[in-house]
């Protein structure tokens, strides 16, 4: 891989625009935007700037929203509940393919790593 190509890869967190776009489509299609989008009717944590940010949990601990945390939150959402939120998210374990999960992760990562203030 050439240096300019590698730099481009780094700037997009190693994800391609196509993967991110497919993840955004799934985010809408699976209903994620209904709760996690800006106009969600259910109170759920915002995903803007979530990746690599600290997340306070209901048990008093804090975790970093790395790829494992994001993956677990999609597949096993009741495993680590975000502080001040109810555990209402459904599990997608066995409901989406590994390929679709990778697309969703790429989209969530593309939302940045700095939380809005």
C-alpha atoms as one frame of an Amber mdcrd trajectory, in Angstrom:
protein
   0.000   0.000   0.000   1.404   3.388  -0.947   1.947   6.061   1.708  -0.900
   8.292   0.398  -3.261   5.289   0.327  -2.232   4.324   3.850  -2.791   7.896
   5.063  -6.263   7.916   3.495  -6.993   4.597   5.217  -5.896   6.026   8.579
  -8.053   9.116   8.136 -11.161   6.988   7.682 -10.364   4.696  10.647  -9.506
   1.951   8.181 -13.010   1.892   6.747 -14.075   2.501   3.201 -16.727   5.012
   2.261 -18.809   2.173   0.816 -18.752   0.275   4.100 -19.755   3.404   6.026
 -22.591   4.177   3.587 -23.867   0.598   3.841 -23.699   0.878   7.635 -25.685
   4.101   7.559 -28.360   2.379   5.458 -28.533  -0.485   7.971 -28.670   1.998
  10.855 -31.847   3.420   9.337 -33.246   0.111   8.077 -32.859  -1.691  11.421
 -34.515   1.172  13.297 -31.386   2.313  15.144 -31.960   5.917  14.052 -35.363
   5.922  15.757 -33.672   5.847  19.157 -30.063   6.901  18.559 -30.704   9.499
  15.845 -31.036  13.180  16.611 -34.835  13.046  16.486 -35.338   9.752  18.302
 -38.601   9.299  20.188 -37.044   6.892  22.700 -34.361   8.296  24.979 -31.131
   6.531  24.008 -27.460   7.548  24.091 -26.253   9.608  21.154 -23.687   7.867
  18.983 -22.133  11.109  17.711 -18.529  11.130  18.849 -18.986   7.904  20.795
 -16.100   5.884  19.342 -13.066   5.856  21.669 -14.866   8.052  24.218 -15.473
   7.234  27.894 -18.933   5.849  28.681 -20.241   5.954  32.265 -22.182   2.789
  33.110 -25.093   2.239  35.485 -22.889   0.137  37.802 -20.658   3.158  38.465
 -17.782   2.063  36.223 -16.605   3.755  33.045 -15.504   2.028  29.851 -13.994
   3.268  26.615 -16.259   2.833  23.600 -13.822   0.735  21.590 -14.833  -1.758
  18.914 -15.458  -4.535  21.460 -17.767  -2.288  23.485 -19.704  -1.267  20.352
 -19.991  -4.881  19.186 -21.168  -6.067  22.619 -23.633  -3.174  22.856 -25.266
  -4.236  19.585 -25.263  -7.974  20.242 -25.715  -7.993  24.040 -27.114  -4.550
  24.958 -28.016  -5.451  28.542 -24.405  -6.437  29.331 -23.262  -2.858  30.029
 -26.048  -0.312  30.551 -25.169   3.346  30.031 -25.768   5.423  33.169 -29.099
   7.290  33.232 -30.624   5.105  30.503 -33.069   2.220  30.740 -32.111  -1.166
  29.227 -34.642  -1.044  26.387 -32.429  -1.787  23.379 -33.179  -5.136  21.732
 -30.402  -7.643  21.119 -29.263  -8.118  17.535 -27.399 -11.331  18.379 -28.382
 -13.878  15.725 -30.432 -11.252  13.876 -27.712  -9.632  11.777 -24.818 -11.169
   9.913 -21.176 -10.572  10.811 -20.846  -8.602   7.561 -23.749  -6.328   8.512
 -22.335  -5.899  12.003 -19.041  -4.746  10.462 -20.963  -2.211   8.356 -22.771
  -0.855  11.417 -19.487  -0.600  13.311 -17.884   1.268  10.403 -20.766   3.750
  10.382 -20.681   4.311  14.149 -16.900   4.820  14.053 -17.349   7.337  11.231
 -19.444   9.505  13.554 -16.200  10.592  15.193 -14.422  10.214  18.481 -15.141
  13.588  20.062 -18.396  13.995  21.947 -20.395  17.179  21.235 -20.392  19.579
  24.155
